[in-house]
Amino acid sequence: MKSDEVAHYLQDNPQFFEEHSELMANMVIPHPHGGRTISITERQMLALRDKNKQLESKMGELLQFGEENDGISEKMHRLAVGMIAAGSFQAVLHTLNFHLRDDFAVPHLAVRLWDRPADTDELPEFAQVSQELQAFAETLAQPYCGSTSGFETSSWFGEASPHVRSQALIAMRNGGGTIGMIAMGSEDVERFYAGMGTIYLERLGEMASAALARVLR
């Protein structure tokens, strides 16, 4: 019999060791962390101890993730309150910049809106954006995270642009249509990376979209 067949047999026939109880006293197996042999009872105790250590480690990770998520949720709440209180276009931009810089440690932020209201001054937020990038924003089902290479957004960060190595791009929508984009940049290539979680970035985009649409209405 092969080893897996023996394992299946013992799983399917737990009464085997009742019928052959003398085997329990005589069986010896290798120690998992050394060359000596130990009894099956000792081996079971070691296996349980190792499993407990793994469970403790996993529990520690889950607690850490929970604490981190609680912290992010508090920061998002503060940002939301600030956005609601902002009564003008400049106030919304200031609130967004302040919270992302101070609470989330995002070093570079740029906002672009496709349509400039007639009674607003020439502001960088209404600078020309290519049709290709607008079309790309339309296709974003979730925020893009990754390199700045090949994106015109790499020039949005002013003097820091040559040093920005990773970015997050969030499409802003109002009533289903895309009205603009938020770009967040970092010199750290691992700050925004492909495959990272984007749920909080999505919520950020929704809050900013609603706030900007309200003050520009």
C-alpha positions as CSV (number, residue, x, y, z in Angstrom):
1,M,0.0,0.0,0.0
2,K,1.1,3.6,-0.7
3,S,1.4,6.0,2.2
4,D,-1.7,8.0,1.1
5,E,-3.7,4.8,1.0
6,V,-2.6,4.0,4.6
7,A,-3.7,7.4,5.7
8,H,-7.1,7.1,4.0
9,Y,-7.6,3.7,5.6
10,L,-6.8,5.0,9.1
11,Q,-9.1,7.9,8.6
12,D,-11.9,5.6,7.4
13,N,-11.3,3.1,10.2
14,P,-10.7,4.9,13.5
15,Q,-11.4,1.7,15.4
16,F,-8.1,0.3,14.0
17,F,-6.1,1.5,17.1
18,E,-8.8,0.2,19.4
19,E,-8.4,-3.2,17.9
20,H,-4.6,-2.9,18.0
21,S,-4.0,-0.8,21.1
22,E,-0.5,-2.3,21.7
23,L,0.7,-0.4,18.6
24,M,0.1,2.9,20.4
25,A,2.6,1.9,23.1
26,N,5.2,0.6,20.8
27,M,5.1,3.0,17.9
28,V,8.0,5.5,17.7
29,I,8.3,8.3,15.0
30,P,11.0,10.8,14.2
31,H,11.1,14.1,16.2
32,P,10.1,16.9,13.9
33,H,12.9,19.2,15.1
34,G,15.7,16.6,15.7
35,G,17.1,13.2,14.9
36,R,15.8,11.3,17.9
37,T,12.5,9.3,18.0
38,I,9.5,10.0,20.1
39,S,6.2,8.3,20.9
40,I,3.1,9.0,18.9
41,T,1.6,10.8,21.9
42,E,4.6,13.2,22.2
43,R,4.4,13.8,18.4
44,Q,0.7,14.7,18.7
45,M,1.5,17.2,21.5
46,L,4.2,18.8,19.4
47,A,1.9,19.0,16.4
48,L,-0.8,20.7,18.6
49,R,1.8,23.1,19.9
50,D,2.9,24.0,16.4
51,K,-0.7,24.5,15.3
52,N,-1.4,26.7,18.3
53,K,1.6,28.9,17.4
54,Q,0.4,29.2,13.8
55,L,-3.1,30.2,15.1
56,E,-1.7,32.7,17.5
57,S,0.4,34.2,14.7
58,K,-2.7,34.4,12.4
59,M,-4.8,35.9,15.1
60,G,-2.1,38.6,15.6
61,E,-2.2,39.4,11.9
62,L,-6.0,39.7,12.0
63,L,-5.9,42.0,15.0
64,Q,-3.3,44.1,13.3
65,F,-5.4,44.4,10.1
66,G,-8.4,45.2,12.2
67,E,-6.6,48.0,14.0
68,E,-5.3,49.4,10.7
69,N,-8.7,49.4,9.2
70,D,-10.2,51.1,12.2
71,G,-7.5,53.8,11.8
72,I,-8.3,54.3,8.1
73,S,-12.0,54.4,8.8
74,E,-11.5,57.2,11.4
75,K,-9.4,59.2,8.9
76,M,-12.1,58.7,6.2
77,H,-14.7,59.9,8.6
78,R,-12.7,63.1,9.3
79,L,-12.3,63.7,5.6
80,A,-16.0,63.2,5.0
81,V,-16.9,65.7,7.7
82,G,-14.5,68.2,6.2
83,M,-15.9,67.7,2.7
84,I,-19.5,68.2,4.0
85,A,-18.4,71.4,5.8
86,A,-16.5,72.9,2.8
87,G,-18.7,75.5,1.1
88,S,-16.6,76.5,-1.9
89,F,-14.5,75.0,-4.6
90,Q,-11.3,76.1,-3.0
91,A,-12.4,74.9,0.4
92,V,-13.1,71.4,-1.0
93,L,-9.6,71.3,-2.6
94,H,-8.0,72.6,0.6
95,T,-9.8,69.9,2.7
96,L,-8.8,67.2,0.3
97,N,-5.2,68.2,0.2
98,F,-5.0,68.7,3.9
99,H,-6.4,65.3,4.9
100,L,-4.6,63.3,2.3
101,R,-1.3,65.0,3.2
102,D,-1.6,65.0,7.0
103,D,-3.8,62.0,7.7
104,F,-2.8,59.6,4.9
105,A,0.7,60.9,4.2
106,V,0.1,61.2,0.5
107,P,2.9,63.6,-0.7
108,H,1.5,64.6,-4.0
109,L,-2.1,65.3,-5.2
110,A,-3.6,66.6,-8.4
111,V,-7.2,67.1,-9.5
112,R,-8.4,67.6,-13.0
113,L,-12.0,68.3,-14.0
114,W,-13.1,68.1,-17.6
115,D,-15.5,71.1,-17.8
116,R,-14.7,74.5,-16.4
117,P,-17.7,76.7,-15.4
118,A,-17.8,80.0,-17.2
119,D,-17.5,82.1,-14.1
120,T,-14.4,80.4,-12.6
121,D,-10.8,81.6,-13.0
122,E,-8.1,79.8,-14.9
123,L,-7.1,77.1,-12.4
124,P,-4.8,74.1,-12.8
125,E,-7.7,71.9,-11.9
126,F,-9.3,72.8,-15.2
127,A,-6.2,72.4,-17.4
128,Q,-6.6,70.6,-20.7
129,V,-6.8,66.8,-20.5
130,S,-6.4,64.6,-23.5
131,Q,-9.3,62.7,-25.0
132,E,-7.3,59.5,-24.5
133,L,-7.0,60.1,-20.7
134,Q,-10.7,61.0,-20.5
135,A,-11.6,57.8,-22.3
136,F,-9.2,55.8,-20.0
137,A,-11.0,57.4,-17.0
138,E,-14.4,56.2,-18.4
139,T,-13.1,52.6,-18.4
140,L,-11.9,52.6,-14.8
141,A,-14.2,50.3,-12.9
142,Q,-11.9,50.7,-9.9
143,P,-8.9,53.0,-9.3
144,Y,-5.7,52.4,-11.2
145,C,-2.6,51.8,-9.0
146,G,0.9,51.5,-10.5
147,S,3.6,53.2,-12.4
148,T,3.4,56.7,-13.9
149,S,5.2,55.6,-17.0
150,G,3.2,56.4,-20.2
151,F,0.6,58.5,-18.4
152,E,0.2,62.2,-19.0
153,T,-0.7,62.4,-15.3
154,S,3.0,62.1,-14.5
155,S,3.3,65.8,-15.3
156,W,0.5,66.9,-13.0
157,F,2.7,66.9,-9.9
158,G,4.6,70.0,-10.8
159,E,8.3,70.2,-9.8
160,A,8.0,66.8,-8.1
161,S,6.9,65.0,-11.3
162,P,10.3,63.7,-12.3
163,H,10.6,62.0,-8.9
164,V,7.1,60.4,-8.7
165,R,7.4,56.7,-9.3
166,S,4.0,55.3,-8.4
167,Q,0.4,56.8,-8.6
168,A,-3.2,56.1,-7.9
169,L,-5.7,57.4,-10.4
170,I,-9.4,57.7,-9.3
171,A,-12.1,58.6,-11.8
172,M,-14.7,61.0,-10.4
173,R,-18.3,60.6,-11.5
174,N,-21.5,62.5,-11.1
175,G,-24.8,61.0,-12.2
176,G,-23.0,58.1,-14.0
177,G,-20.8,60.3,-16.2
178,T,-17.1,60.9,-15.5
179,I,-16.4,64.5,-14.6
180,G,-12.7,64.3,-13.7
181,M,-9.8,62.5,-12.1
182,I,-7.8,62.5,-8.9
183,A,-4.2,61.6,-9.1
184,M,-2.1,60.8,-6.0
185,G,1.6,60.3,-6.4
186,S,4.6,59.0,-4.4
187,E,8.3,58.7,-4.8
188,D,8.0,55.2,-3.3
189,V,7.5,52.7,-6.1
190,E,5.7,50.4,-3.7
191,R,3.2,53.0,-2.3
192,F,0.7,52.5,-5.0
193,Y,1.0,49.1,-6.7
194,A,-1.0,46.8,-9.0
195,G,-3.2,44.5,-7.0
196,M,-3.5,46.6,-3.9
197,G,-6.8,47.0,-2.2
198,T,-8.8,50.0,-3.6
199,I,-12.0,50.1,-1.5
200,Y,-10.9,53.2,0.4
201,L,-9.7,54.9,-2.8
202,E,-13.1,54.2,-4.3
203,R,-14.8,55.8,-1.3
204,L,-12.5,58.8,-1.6
205,G,-13.4,59.2,-5.2
206,E,-17.1,59.1,-4.4
207,M,-16.8,61.7,-1.6
208,A,-14.7,64.1,-3.7
209,S,-17.0,63.7,-6.7
210,A,-20.1,64.6,-4.6
211,A,-18.4,67.5,-2.9
212,L,-17.0,69.0,-6.1
213,A,-20.2,68.6,-8.0
214,R,-22.0,70.4,-5.2
215,V,-19.8,73.4,-5.1
216,L,-19.6,73.7,-8.9
217,R,-23.3,73.3,-9.5
